C-alpha cells in the first residue's frame, strides 16, 4: 500500500511540474506594460541571378496575351539578371522586387495588349529555421516575413527550446553576420532581426542535449 501511495504521489508531482514549466518555456516575450515600438522598415527581397520566377499575364482580351505565354509561365533569371519572354525579348529584372518586375513587364506589354495585368512570384525566396521548433525547415517569403511569422509557421518552440538563446545567420553582401538575441527581449521588435531577409537561417538552441536514442 505504501508503494502504491508513493507511486501516485510521484505521478502527481510530475504532472504538476509539467503543467508549471510548459507556459514558461513557450512564452516568447516579457510581460511588460503596453509599449509602442518603432518597427524597422520591411525588407522586400530583390530578384537575383538564378532565381526561379513564375509570371502570370492576363488582360481583358485573353486571346491578346496568348502569344506571350508560348514558353509557359516559369523563367530562370540568367547570370546577367535577365529573363527572355516571347515577343518582349530580354528583360532585366535583377535588383527589382516582385512588384517592380510586374510593373516593368506590364509597361512593355502595354504597347500590344490593352490593360495587361502581371503577377510575378519569386519562388526562390526562403528562410530556414532549425533547432528546437515543432516543424523545422524552409519557409517561403511572401513577400515579406517577420521572425514571429516564421516561428508561428514552424509550430512554435518545443518544450526544450530556449527563448533566450536564438541565433540568426544572415548574408550581407560578401560577408556573413551572426545575430544572437533573446525572444524574451521586447526590443527585438525594433531590431534588424525582426524582418527577415532571403536565405536567413534561424537556430533555436536546446535547453538540454538530446540523447541519440531519444
Secondary structure, DSSP 8 states (H G I E B T S, - for coil): -HHHHHHHHHHHHHHHHHHHHHHHHH--S-------------------TT-EEEEEEE-SSHHHHGGGGTT-SEEE--TTSEEEETTTEEEE-TT--HHHHHHHHHHHHTTTSTT-EEEEEETT-EEEEEESBTT-EEEE-SS--BHHHHHHHTT-B-TTEEEEEEEEEEEETTEEEEEEE-TT-GGGGGSTTSB--TT-EEEEEESS---TT-
